[in-house]
């Protein structure tokens, strides 16, 4: 994968990881690490990044229904993708390999591994009938239990 493609995939995965982490108990751990990465050793930049991350989490929590959550999520995924892309392409990035490694670790730990195609594969075992869904912006609602 070419360096620019890898950076693009990492930025995309970073944006997705923000959304994935916001819905978990690991949000504070994620947001602390992401703010530190975005701050690049500058406490003021780190604090500003932490505030932006907190606004994202608040916006997702404030969404009134699934459609609004999806819209807000897509908007914030783009914002964070662009934020991480800016970090990766910033002039004077001291050690781009270290930044890429840290962002990849965050994405893998809290989201999904970076993929240049924007897709990920989950290891799944099917024991019986299966339904596979794929595509850009696919959405599937699954409910278990008795019919209401």
DSSP file (Angstrom, degrees, kcal/mol; ACC not computed):
  #  RESIDUE AA STRUCTURE BP1 BP2  ACC     N-H-->O    O-->H-N    N-H-->O    O-->H-N    TCO  KAPPA ALPHA  PHI   PSI    X-CA   Y-CA   Z-CA
    1    1 A X              0   0    0      0, 0.0     5,-0.0     0, 0.0     0, 0.0   0.000 360.0 360.0 360.0 131.1    0.0    0.0    0.0
    2    2 A X     >  -     0   0    0      1,-0.1     4,-2.7     4,-0.0     5,-0.2  -0.290 360.0-111.6 -66.2 154.4    1.4    3.4   -0.9
    3    3 A X  H  > S+     0   0    0      1,-0.2     4,-2.6     2,-0.2     5,-0.2   0.897 117.3  49.2 -57.1 -44.9    2.1    5.8    1.9
    4    4 A X  H  > S+     0   0    0      1,-0.2     4,-2.3     2,-0.2    -1,-0.2   0.902 112.0  48.9 -63.9 -40.2   -0.6    8.2    0.9
    5    5 A X  H  > S+     0   0    0      2,-0.2     4,-2.5     1,-0.2    -1,-0.2   0.901 111.6  49.9 -63.6 -40.6   -3.1    5.4    0.7
    6    6 A X  H  X S+     0   0    0     -4,-2.7     4,-2.5     2,-0.2    -2,-0.2   0.910 110.5  49.3 -65.2 -41.4   -2.0    4.1    4.1
    7    7 A X  H  X S+     0   0    0     -4,-2.6     4,-2.6    -5,-0.2    -2,-0.2   0.909 111.2  49.9 -63.2 -41.5   -2.4    7.5    5.6
    8    8 A X  H  X S+     0   0    0     -4,-2.3     4,-2.3     2,-0.2    -2,-0.2   0.924 111.9  47.6 -62.7 -44.8   -5.9    7.9    4.1
    9    9 A X  H  X S+     0   0    0     -4,-2.5     4,-2.6     2,-0.2   106,-0.3   0.892 112.4  49.8 -64.0 -39.9   -6.9    4.5    5.4
   10   10 A X  H  X S+     0   0    0     -4,-2.5     4,-2.6     2,-0.2    -2,-0.2   0.917 110.3  49.6 -65.3 -43.1   -5.5    5.3    8.9
   11   11 A X  H  X S+     0   0    0     -4,-2.6     4,-2.2     2,-0.2    73,-0.2   0.919 112.7  47.9 -61.8 -43.1   -7.3    8.7    9.0
   12   12 A X  H  X S+     0   0    0     -4,-2.3     4,-2.2     2,-0.2    -2,-0.2   0.925 113.0  47.7 -62.0 -45.8  -10.6    6.9    8.0
   13   13 A X  H  X S+     0   0    0     -4,-2.6     4,-2.3     1,-0.2    99,-0.2   0.866 109.7  54.0 -65.1 -36.0  -10.1    4.2   10.6
   14   14 A X  H  X S+     0   0    0     -4,-2.6     4,-1.8     2,-0.2    -1,-0.2   0.921 108.3  48.8 -63.5 -43.7   -9.3    6.9   13.2
   15   15 A X  H  X S+     0   0    0     -4,-2.2     4,-1.4     1,-0.2    -2,-0.2   0.904 112.7  47.8 -62.0 -41.4  -12.5    8.7   12.5
   16   16 A X  H  X S+     0   0    0     -4,-2.2     4,-2.5     1,-0.2    -1,-0.2   0.863 107.7  56.4 -66.6 -35.7  -14.5    5.4   12.8
   17   17 A X  H  X S+     0   0    0     -4,-2.3     4,-3.0     1,-0.2     5,-0.3   0.862 100.8  58.0 -66.0 -35.3  -12.7    4.5   16.0
   18   18 A X  H  X S+     0   0    0     -4,-1.8     4,-1.9     1,-0.2    -1,-0.2   0.948 111.1  42.3 -57.8 -47.9  -13.9    7.8   17.6
   19   19 A X  H  X S+     0   0    0     -4,-1.4     4,-0.7     2,-0.2    -2,-0.2   0.916 115.2  49.0 -66.5 -43.0  -17.5    6.8   17.0
   20   20 A X  H >< S+     0   0    0     -4,-2.5     3,-0.7     1,-0.2    -2,-0.2   0.916 113.7  46.3 -63.2 -42.5  -17.0    3.2   18.0
   21   21 A X  H >< S+     0   0    0     -4,-3.0     3,-2.1     1,-0.2     6,-0.2   0.834 101.1  66.2 -70.2 -32.2  -15.2    4.3   21.3
   22   22 A X  H 3< S+     0   0    0     -4,-1.9    -1,-0.2     1,-0.3    -2,-0.2   0.761 100.1  52.6 -61.6 -23.4  -17.8    6.9   22.1
   23   23 A X  T << S+     0   0    0     -4,-0.7    -1,-0.3    -3,-0.7     2,-0.2   0.248 104.2  72.8 -95.3  12.1  -20.4    4.1   22.6
   24   24 A X  S X  S-     0   0    0     -3,-2.1     3,-1.1     1,-0.1    -3,-0.0  -0.746  87.2-112.8-124.8 169.9  -18.3    2.1   25.0
   25   25 A X  T 3  S+     0   0    0     -2,-0.2     3,-0.4     1,-0.2     4,-0.2   0.635 112.3  68.6 -71.5 -14.2  -17.0    2.2   28.6
   26   26 A X  T 3>  +     0   0    0      1,-0.2     4,-2.7    -5,-0.1    -1,-0.2   0.314  66.4 107.7 -87.1   9.5  -13.5    2.7   27.2
   27   27 A X  H <> S+     0   0    0     -3,-1.1     4,-3.6    -6,-0.2     5,-0.3   0.906  77.0  48.7 -55.6 -47.2  -14.4    6.2   25.9
   28   28 A X  H  > S+     0   0    0     -3,-0.4     4,-2.2     1,-0.2    -1,-0.2   0.902 112.8  47.8 -64.5 -39.6  -12.3    8.1   28.5
   29   29 A X  H  > S+     0   0    0     -4,-0.2     4,-1.9     2,-0.2    -1,-0.2   0.928 116.0  45.3 -64.4 -44.1   -9.3    5.9   27.9
   30   30 A X  H  X S+     0   0    0     -4,-2.7     4,-3.1     2,-0.2     5,-0.3   0.958 113.4  48.2 -63.0 -51.1   -9.7    6.4   24.1
   31   31 A X  H  X S+     0   0    0     -4,-3.6     4,-2.5     1,-0.2     5,-0.2   0.861 110.5  52.0 -63.9 -35.2  -10.3   10.1   24.3
   32   32 A X  H  X S+     0   0    0     -4,-2.2     4,-2.1    -5,-0.3    -1,-0.2   0.941 114.3  42.7 -62.4 -46.4   -7.3   10.7   26.6
   33   33 A X  H  X S+     0   0    0     -4,-1.9     4,-2.2    -5,-0.2    -2,-0.2   0.900 115.2  49.0 -68.3 -40.6   -5.0    8.8   24.2
   34   34 A X  H  X S+     0   0    0     -4,-3.1     4,-2.8     2,-0.2     5,-0.2   0.907 111.4  49.6 -66.1 -41.4   -6.4   10.4   21.1
   35   35 A X  H  X S+     0   0    0     -4,-2.5     4,-2.2    -5,-0.3    -2,-0.2   0.902 110.5  50.7 -63.8 -40.2   -6.1   13.9   22.6
   36   36 A X  H  X>S+     0   0    0     -4,-2.1     4,-0.9    -5,-0.2     5,-0.7   0.919 112.2  47.2 -62.1 -43.4   -2.5   13.1   23.6
   37   37 A X  H ><5S+     0   0    0     -4,-2.2     3,-0.6     1,-0.2    -2,-0.2   0.933 115.4  44.5 -63.1 -46.9   -1.8   12.0   20.0
   38   38 A X  H 3<5S+     0   0    0     -4,-2.8    -1,-0.2     1,-0.2    -2,-0.2   0.792 108.1  59.3 -69.6 -27.9   -3.5   15.0   18.5
   39   39 A X  H ><5S-     0   0    0     -4,-2.2     3,-2.2    -5,-0.2     7,-0.3   0.708  87.7-153.5 -74.7 -20.2   -1.8   17.4   20.9
   40   40 A X  T <<5S-     0   0    0     -4,-0.9    -3,-0.1    -3,-0.6     3,-0.1   0.844  72.2 -47.8  49.8  39.7    1.7   16.3   19.8
   41   41 A X  T 3 <S+     0   0    0     -5,-0.7     2,-0.7     1,-0.2    -1,-0.3   0.447 112.5 118.8  86.0  -0.6    3.2   17.2   23.2
   42   42 A X    <>  -     0   0    0     -3,-2.2     4,-2.6    -6,-0.2    -1,-0.2  -0.888  53.8-154.2-101.8 113.9    1.5   20.6   23.4
   43   43 A X  H  > S+     0   0    0     -2,-0.7     4,-2.5     1,-0.2     5,-0.2   0.843  94.7  52.7 -57.5 -35.1   -0.8   20.8   26.5
   44   44 A X  H  > S+     0   0    0      2,-0.2     4,-2.2     1,-0.2    -1,-0.2   0.927 111.8  44.7 -67.7 -44.0   -2.9   23.5   24.8
   45   45 A X  H  > S+     0   0    0     -6,-0.3     4,-2.4     2,-0.2    -2,-0.2   0.887 113.3  51.9 -65.3 -38.4   -3.4   21.4   21.6
   46   46 A X  H  X S+     0   0    0     -4,-2.6     4,-2.4    -7,-0.3    -2,-0.2   0.918 110.1  48.3 -63.7 -43.9   -4.1   18.4   23.8
   47   47 A X  H  X S+     0   0    0     -4,-2.5     4,-2.0    -5,-0.2    -2,-0.2   0.898 111.5  49.8 -63.2 -41.0   -6.8   20.3   25.8
   48   48 A X  H  X S+     0   0    0     -4,-2.2     4,-2.1     2,-0.2    -2,-0.2   0.904 111.3  49.0 -64.9 -40.8   -8.4   21.6   22.6
   49   49 A X  H  X S+     0   0    0     -4,-2.4     4,-2.6     1,-0.2    -2,-0.2   0.905 109.1  52.9 -64.3 -41.3   -8.5   18.1   21.1
   50   50 A X  H  X S+     0   0    0     -4,-2.4     4,-2.3     1,-0.2    -1,-0.2   0.889 108.9  50.3 -61.5 -39.0  -10.0   16.7   24.4
   51   51 A X  H  X S+     0   0    0     -4,-2.0     4,-2.1     2,-0.2    -1,-0.2   0.909 110.6  48.5 -66.1 -41.7  -12.8   19.4   24.2
   52   52 A X  H  X S+     0   0    0     -4,-2.1     4,-1.9     2,-0.2    -2,-0.2   0.902 111.4  50.4 -65.1 -40.2  -13.6   18.5   20.6
   53   53 A X  H  X S+     0   0    0     -4,-2.6     4,-2.3     1,-0.2    -2,-0.2   0.913 109.6  51.0 -62.6 -41.9  -13.7   14.8   21.5
   54   54 A X  H  X S+     0   0    0     -4,-2.3     4,-2.4     1,-0.2    -2,-0.2   0.884 107.8  52.8 -63.6 -38.0  -16.1   15.6   24.3
   55   55 A X  H  X S+     0   0    0     -4,-2.1     4,-2.5     2,-0.2    -1,-0.2   0.884 108.0  51.7 -64.7 -37.5  -18.3   17.6   22.0
   56   56 A X  H  X S+     0   0    0     -4,-1.9     4,-2.3     2,-0.2    -2,-0.2   0.951 110.7  46.8 -62.9 -48.4  -18.5   14.6   19.7
   57   57 A X  H  X S+     0   0    0     -4,-2.3     4,-2.2     1,-0.2    -2,-0.2   0.904 113.5  49.4 -60.6 -41.1  -19.5   12.2   22.5
   58   58 A X  H  X S+     0   0    0     -4,-2.4     4,-2.2     1,-0.2    -1,-0.2   0.901 109.5  51.4 -65.4 -41.0  -22.1   14.7   23.7
   59   59 A X  H  X S+     0   0    0     -4,-2.5     4,-0.8     1,-0.2    -1,-0.2   0.896 110.9  48.2 -63.5 -40.0  -23.5   15.2   20.2
   60   60 A X  H >< S+     0   0    0     -4,-2.3     3,-0.6     1,-0.2    -1,-0.2   0.902 112.7  48.0 -67.5 -40.1  -23.9   11.4   19.8
   61   61 A X  H 3< S+     0   0    0     -4,-2.2    -2,-0.2     1,-0.2    -1,-0.2   0.851 109.3  54.5 -66.7 -33.5  -25.6   11.1   23.2
   62   62 A X  H 3< S+     0   0    0     -4,-2.2    -1,-0.2    -5,-0.2    -2,-0.2   0.627  77.5 116.8 -78.4 -13.1  -27.9   13.9   22.4
   63   63 A X    <<  -     0   0    0     -4,-0.8     6,-0.1    -3,-0.6     3,-0.0  -0.350  58.3-149.4 -59.1 131.6  -29.2   12.3   19.1
   64   64 A X        +     0   0    0     -2,-0.0     2,-0.3     1,-0.0    -1,-0.1   0.740  67.3   4.3 -82.2 -23.9  -32.9   11.7   19.6
   65   65 A X  S  > S-     0   0    0      1,-0.1     4,-2.6     0, 0.0     5,-0.2  -0.909  83.6 -87.7-151.2 178.1  -33.3    8.6   17.4
   66   66 A X  H  > S+     0   0    0     -2,-0.3     4,-2.4     1,-0.2     5,-0.2   0.870 121.9  52.2 -61.4 -39.9  -31.3    6.1   15.2
   67   67 A X  H  > S+     0   0    0      2,-0.2     4,-2.3     1,-0.2    -1,-0.2   0.922 112.4  44.8 -64.5 -43.3  -31.6    8.2   12.1
   68   68 A X  H  > S+     0   0    0      2,-0.2     4,-3.2     1,-0.2     5,-0.3   0.902 111.8  53.2 -67.1 -39.6  -30.2   11.3   13.8
   69   69 A X  H  X S+     0   0    0     -4,-2.6     4,-2.6     1,-0.2    -2,-0.2   0.901 110.2  48.4 -59.1 -41.2  -27.5    9.2   15.5
   70   70 A X  H  X S+     0   0    0     -4,-2.4     4,-2.4     2,-0.2    -2,-0.2   0.917 113.8  45.8 -65.8 -43.9  -26.5    7.9   12.1
   71   71 A X  H  X S+     0   0    0     -4,-2.3     4,-2.1     2,-0.2    -2,-0.2   0.938 116.3  44.4 -64.4 -47.9  -26.4   11.4   10.6
   72   72 A X  H  X S+     0   0    0     -4,-3.2     4,-2.6     1,-0.2     5,-0.2   0.900 113.5  52.3 -64.0 -40.8  -24.5   12.9   13.5
   73   73 A X  H  X S+     0   0    0     -4,-2.6     4,-2.6    -5,-0.3    -2,-0.2   0.918 109.1  48.4 -61.8 -44.5  -22.1    9.9   13.5
   74   74 A X  H  X S+     0   0    0     -4,-2.4     4,-1.9     2,-0.2    -1,-0.2   0.905 112.3  49.7 -63.2 -41.2  -21.4   10.3    9.8
   75   75 A X  H  X S+     0   0    0     -4,-2.1     4,-2.1     1,-0.2    -2,-0.2   0.931 114.5  43.4 -62.6 -46.4  -20.7   14.0   10.2
   76   76 A X  H  X S+     0   0    0     -4,-2.6     4,-2.6     2,-0.2     5,-0.2   0.831 108.9  57.5 -72.3 -31.9  -18.4   13.4   13.2
   77   77 A X  H  X S+     0   0    0     -4,-2.6     4,-2.3    -5,-0.2    -1,-0.2   0.916 109.4  46.7 -62.0 -41.0  -16.6   10.5   11.4
   78   78 A X  H  X S+     0   0    0     -4,-1.9     4,-2.5     2,-0.2    -2,-0.2   0.922 111.3  51.3 -64.8 -44.0  -15.8   12.9    8.6
   79   79 A X  H  X S+     0   0    0     -4,-2.1     4,-2.0     1,-0.2    -2,-0.2   0.927 114.6  42.4 -59.3 -45.4  -14.6   15.6   11.0
   80   80 A X  H  X S+     0   0    0     -4,-2.6     4,-2.7     2,-0.2     5,-0.2   0.846 110.2  56.3 -74.3 -32.7  -12.3   13.2   12.8
   81   81 A X  H  X S+     0   0    0     -4,-2.3     4,-2.4    -5,-0.2    -1,-0.2   0.943 111.3  44.8 -58.1 -46.4  -11.1   11.6    9.6
   82   82 A X  H  X S+     0   0    0     -4,-2.5     4,-2.4     2,-0.2    -2,-0.2   0.871 111.4  53.5 -66.2 -36.7  -10.1   15.1    8.4
   83   83 A X  H  X S+     0   0    0     -4,-2.0     4,-1.8    -5,-0.2    -2,-0.2   0.938 112.7  42.9 -62.7 -47.2   -8.5   15.8   11.8
   84   84 A X  H  X S+     0   0    0     -4,-2.7     4,-2.3     2,-0.2    -2,-0.2   0.867 111.7  54.6 -69.2 -35.2   -6.4   12.7   11.7
   85   85 A X  H  X S+     0   0    0     -4,-2.4     4,-1.7    -5,-0.2    -1,-0.2   0.909 107.7  50.8 -62.7 -40.5   -5.5   13.3    8.1
   86   86 A X  H  X S+     0   0    0     -4,-2.4     4,-0.7     1,-0.2    -2,-0.2   0.890 109.6  50.3 -62.4 -39.5   -4.3   16.7    9.0
   87   87 A X  H >< S+     0   0    0     -4,-1.8     3,-0.6     1,-0.2    -2,-0.2   0.911 111.6  48.1 -63.2 -42.5   -2.1   15.2   11.8
   88   88 A X  H 3< S+     0   0    0     -4,-2.3    -1,-0.2     1,-0.2    -2,-0.2   0.768 120.2  36.5 -72.2 -25.3   -0.6   12.7    9.4
   89   89 A X  H 3< S+     0   0    0     -4,-1.7    -1,-0.2    -5,-0.2    -2,-0.2   0.329  83.8 131.7-110.0   7.4    0.2   15.3    6.7
   90   90 A X    X<  -     0   0    0     -4,-0.7     3,-1.6    -3,-0.6     2,-0.1  -0.360  65.0-110.1 -63.4 133.3    1.1   18.2    8.9
   91   91 A X  T 3  S+     0   0    0      1,-0.3     3,-0.1    -2,-0.1    -1,-0.1  -0.388 103.0  23.8 -60.4 139.2    4.4   19.9    7.9
   92   92 A X  T 3  S+     0   0    0      1,-0.3     2,-0.4    -3,-0.1    -1,-0.3   0.610  74.0 168.7  80.6  12.1    7.1   19.2   10.5
   93   93 A X    X   -     0   0    0     -3,-1.6     3,-0.6     1,-0.2    -1,-0.3  -0.457  28.6-147.3 -58.2 115.0    5.6   16.0   11.8
   94   94 A X  T 3  S+     0   0    0     -2,-0.4     2,-0.4     1,-0.3    -1,-0.2   0.918  80.5   7.4 -56.7 -53.4    8.6   14.9   13.8
   95   95 A X  T >>  +     0   0    0      1,-0.1     4,-2.1    -3,-0.1     3,-0.5  -0.741  63.9 178.7-136.5  86.5    8.1   11.1   13.5
   96   96 A X  H <> S+     0   0    0     -3,-0.6     4,-2.7    -2,-0.4     5,-0.2   0.824  83.2  58.3 -60.1 -33.3    5.4   10.2   11.1
   97   97 A X  H 3> S+     0   0    0      2,-0.2     4,-2.2     1,-0.2    -1,-0.3   0.904 107.3  47.0 -63.9 -40.0    6.0    6.5   11.6
   98   98 A X  H <> S+     0   0    0     -3,-0.5     4,-2.6     2,-0.2    -2,-0.2   0.915 112.5  49.5 -67.5 -42.4    5.4    6.8   15.3
   99   99 A X  H  X S+     0   0    0     -4,-2.1     4,-2.6     1,-0.2     5,-0.2   0.921 112.2  48.5 -61.6 -43.9    2.2    8.9   14.7
  100  100 A X  H  X S+     0   0    0     -4,-2.7     4,-2.6     1,-0.2    -1,-0.2   0.903 111.5  49.9 -63.1 -41.1    1.0    6.3   12.2
  101  101 A X  H  X S+     0   0    0     -4,-2.2     4,-2.4     2,-0.2    -2,-0.2   0.923 112.1  47.2 -63.2 -44.6    1.7    3.5   14.6
  102  102 A X  H  X S+     0   0    0     -4,-2.6     4,-2.2     2,-0.2    -2,-0.2   0.908 113.9  47.0 -65.3 -41.6   -0.1    5.2   17.5
  103  103 A X  H  X S+     0   0    0     -4,-2.6     4,-2.6     2,-0.2    -2,-0.2   0.907 111.7  51.1 -67.2 -40.3   -3.2    5.9   15.3
  104  104 A X  H  X S+     0   0    0     -4,-2.6     4,-2.7    -5,-0.2     5,-0.2   0.914 109.6  50.9 -60.9 -43.0   -3.2    2.4   13.9
  105  105 A X  H  X S+     0   0    0     -4,-2.4     4,-2.4     2,-0.2     5,-0.2   0.920 111.4  47.4 -61.5 -44.8   -3.1    1.0   17.5
  106  106 A X  H  X S+     0   0    0     -4,-2.2     4,-2.6     1,-0.2     5,-0.5   0.933 113.3  48.3 -61.2 -45.9   -6.0    3.3   18.5
  107  107 A X  H  X S+     0   0    0     -4,-2.6     4,-2.0     1,-0.2    -2,-0.2   0.898 114.7  44.7 -63.5 -41.2   -8.0    2.2   15.5
  108  108 A X  H  < S+     0   0    0     -4,-2.7    -1,-0.2    -5,-0.2    -2,-0.2   0.871 116.8  45.6 -71.6 -36.0   -7.4   -1.5   16.0
  109  109 A X  H  < S+     0   0    0     -4,-2.4    -2,-0.2    -5,-0.2    -1,-0.2   0.876 130.6  19.1 -74.9 -37.4   -8.1   -1.3   19.7
  110  110 A X  H  < S+     0   0    0     -4,-2.6    -3,-0.2    -5,-0.2    -2,-0.2   0.611 135.0  11.2-112.1 -15.6  -11.3    0.7   19.6
  111  111 A X  S  < S-     0   0    0     -4,-2.0     2,-0.3    -5,-0.5    -3,-0.1   0.154 100.4 -61.3-126.0-117.4  -12.5    0.5   16.0
  112  112 A X        -     0   0    0    -99,-0.2    -3,-0.1    -2,-0.0   -95,-0.1  -0.959  58.8 -81.0-139.2 157.5  -11.5   -1.8   13.2
  113  113 A X        -     0   0    0     -2,-0.3    -8,-0.1    -5,-0.2    -9,-0.0  -0.255  58.6 -94.5 -59.0 144.2   -8.2   -2.3   11.5
  114  114 A X        -     0   0    0    -10,-0.1     2,-0.4     6,-0.0  -104,-0.1  -0.293  44.8-175.0 -59.6 142.1   -7.5    0.3    8.7
  115  115 A X    >   -     0   0    0   -106,-0.3     3,-1.7    -3,-0.1  -103,-0.0  -0.989  28.2-144.3-141.4 129.8   -8.5   -0.8    5.2
  116  116 A X  T 3  S+     0   0    0     -2,-0.4    -1,-0.1     1,-0.3    -2,-0.0   0.746 105.6  53.4 -66.7 -20.2   -7.9    1.1    2.0
  117  117 A X  T 3  S-     0   0    0      2,-0.2    -1,-0.3    -3,-0.0     3,-0.1   0.476 113.1-119.0 -90.5  -2.5  -11.2   -0.2    0.7
  118  118 A X  S <  S+     0   0    0     -3,-1.7     2,-0.3     1,-0.3    -2,-0.1   0.711  79.0 110.1  73.3  19.6  -13.0    1.1    3.8
  119  119 A X        -     0   0    0     17,-0.0     2,-0.3    15,-0.0    -1,-0.3  -0.874  48.5-162.7-124.5 157.1  -14.1   -2.4    4.7
  120  120 A X        -     0   0    0     -2,-0.3     2,-0.5    -3,-0.1    -5,-0.0  -0.962  13.6-135.4-136.1 157.5  -13.2   -4.8    7.4
  121  121 A X        -     0   0    0     -2,-0.3     2,-0.5     2,-0.0    -2,-0.0  -0.947  13.9-157.8-115.0 131.5  -13.7   -8.6    7.8
  122  122 A X        -     0   0    0     -2,-0.5     2,-0.5     2,-0.0    -2,-0.0  -0.913  24.1-119.2-108.8 133.0  -14.9  -10.0   11.1
  123  123 A X        +     0   0    0     -2,-0.5     2,-0.4     2,-0.0    -2,-0.0  -0.598  46.7 167.8 -72.8 120.7  -14.1  -13.7   11.9
  124  124 A X        -     0   0    0     -2,-0.5     2,-0.5     2,-0.0    -2,-0.0  -0.992  30.0-148.1-138.4 141.5  -17.5  -15.3   12.2
  125  125 A X        -     0   0    0     -2,-0.4     2,-0.5     2,-0.0    -2,-0.0  -0.953  14.5-157.2-109.5 126.3  -18.7  -18.9   12.4
  126  126 A X        -     0   0    0     -2,-0.5     2,-0.4     4,-0.0     4,-0.1  -0.903  12.5-178.2-104.8 126.2  -22.1  -19.7   10.9
  127  127 A X        -     0   0    0     -2,-0.5     2,-0.3     2,-0.2    -2,-0.0  -0.681  69.5 -11.8-119.6  74.7  -23.9  -22.8   12.2
  128  128 A X  S    S+     0   0    0     -2,-0.4    -2,-0.0     2,-0.0     0, 0.0  -0.894 116.2   1.4 131.0-163.3  -27.0  -22.7   10.0
  129  129 A X        -     0   0    0     -2,-0.3     2,-0.3     1,-0.0    -2,-0.2  -0.237  67.2-167.0 -59.1 145.2  -28.7  -20.2    7.7
  130  130 A X        -     0   0    0     -4,-0.1     2,-0.4     2,-0.0    -1,-0.0  -0.969  17.8-153.1-137.0 150.9  -26.7  -16.9    7.4
  131  131 A X        -     0   0    0     -2,-0.3     2,-0.5     2,-0.0    -2,-0.0  -0.994  12.8-163.2-122.3 128.1  -27.4  -13.5    6.0
  132  132 A X        -     0   0    0     -2,-0.4     2,-0.4     2,-0.0    -2,-0.0  -0.948   5.6-172.4-115.2 131.1  -24.5  -11.4    4.7
  133  133 A X        +     0   0    0     -2,-0.5     2,-0.3     5,-0.0     7,-0.1  -0.971  12.1 160.9-123.2 136.8  -24.8   -7.7    4.2
  134  134 A X        +     0   0    0     -2,-0.4     2,-0.2     2,-0.1     5,-0.1  -0.947  17.5  88.0-147.0 166.7  -22.2   -5.5    2.5
  135  135 A X  S >  S-     0   0    0     -2,-0.3     3,-1.1     3,-0.1     2,-0.4  -0.540  76.1 -50.4 127.2 168.2  -21.9   -2.1    0.9
  136  136 A X  T 3  S+     0   0    0      1,-0.3    -2,-0.1    -2,-0.2   -17,-0.0  -0.610 122.2   0.4 -77.7 128.7  -21.2    1.5    1.7
  137  137 A X  T 3  S+     0   0    0     -2,-0.4    -1,-0.3     1,-0.2     2,-0.1   0.792  87.6 173.6  63.2  32.2  -23.4    2.8    4.5
  138  138 A X    <   -     0   0    0     -3,-1.1     2,-0.4    -5,-0.0    -1,-0.2  -0.402  10.9-165.3 -66.3 147.1  -25.2   -0.6    5.0
  139  139 A X        +     0   0    0     -5,-0.1     2,-0.4    -2,-0.1    -5,-0.1  -1.000  12.1 176.2-138.8 135.4  -27.5   -0.7    7.9
  140  140 A X        -     0   0    0     -2,-0.4     2,-0.6    -7,-0.1    -7,-0.0  -0.990  14.6-157.1-142.2 129.9  -29.0   -3.7    9.6
  141  141 A X        -     0   0    0     -2,-0.4     2,-0.5     2,-0.0    -2,-0.0  -0.938  14.8-173.8-107.7 122.5  -31.2   -3.8   12.7
  142  142 A X        -     0   0    0     -2,-0.6     2,-0.4     2,-0.0    -2,-0.0  -0.964   2.7-176.5-120.0 130.4  -31.2   -7.2   14.5
  143  143 A X        -     0   0    0     -2,-0.5     2,-0.3     2,-0.1    -2,-0.0  -0.987   7.7-158.9-127.7 136.6  -33.5   -7.9   17.4
  144  144 A X        +     0   0    0     -2,-0.4     2,-0.2     2,-0.0    -2,-0.0  -0.840  50.0  46.1-111.1 150.4  -33.5  -11.1   19.4
  145  145 A X  S    S-     0   0    0     -2,-0.3     2,-0.1     2,-0.0    -2,-0.1  -0.664  94.2 -20.5 117.5-173.2  -36.4  -12.3   21.6
  146  146 A X  S    S-     0   0    0     -2,-0.2     2,-0.1     1,-0.1    -2,-0.0  -0.373  71.8-101.7 -71.9 147.8  -40.1  -12.7   21.2
  147  147 A X              0   0    0      1,-0.1    -1,-0.1    -2,-0.1    -3,-0.0  -0.410 360.0 360.0 -67.0 144.1  -42.0  -10.7   18.6
  148  148 A X              0   0    0     -2,-0.1    -1,-0.1    -3,-0.1    -2,-0.0   0.441 360.0 360.0 -97.4 360.0  -43.8   -7.7   20.0
